Amino acid sequence: MELENIPQLRASDADRDRVAEVLGEALSEGRLTPEEHSERLDHLYAAKTYAELEPLTSDLPRPRVSLTKESAALPPPVRGSDTIHCLFSAAERKGRWLVDPLTTVNCYFGGVELDFRTAVLTQREVVVDVSCAFGGVDITVPPGVRVENGITAVLGGVDTPEEETLDPQAPVIRLTGHVLLGGVTVKRKLTREQRREQRAARRAARRSGYSG
């Protein structure tokens, strides 16, 4: 089974572009009101999985946007070791990387950066087990992903953002392990390209007669 055919896996920027085009056409044809169009755009750029994108065009009287058949054109995710060691150094995982069910992070006197915004999860819930002393782990996640913290911190701390989704099917990143004289920081944000697309979509909506 191809990973991109699993509904809970991550959608690409190209998938969002195709959905945005259909929504824009529906607005220009009067099939959506400006308010409906704006609301769907909000959902579009907060969505992270194929399952979240599909309903946005399912009620429009046109063939539904396929969110799976073209995803084979995307480069395959890069698979590295499921264990990251950092001793008096730095390490990072960014881009389209494959996230194993369990990723172990050992960080001593150094720093580790994990960016999940364009990563591909092998399953809906993954675990990041952290062992950190005199160092720091920075984690970036996209909107729509839940982060559940189970890390024990001694003379250190774990900083996580407020949860923004109650969807029981939302992807979950579960943090476990311990921190000694160090810290784990989790931030939630869009990629630079996604923010640029969001601004462009809002400008297009305003040009179509919706002032926000």
Secondary structure, DSSP 8 states (H G I E B T S, - for coil): --GGGSTTSB--HHHHHHHHHHHHHHHHTTSS-HHHHHHHHHHHHH--BHHHHGGGTTTSSS----SSTTGGGS---B---SEEEEESSEEEE-SSBEE-SEEEEEEESSEEEEE-TT-EESSSEEEEEEEEESSEEEEEE-TT-EEEEEEEEESSEEE--------TTS-EEEEEEEEES-EEEEEE---HHHHHHHHHHHHHHHHTT---
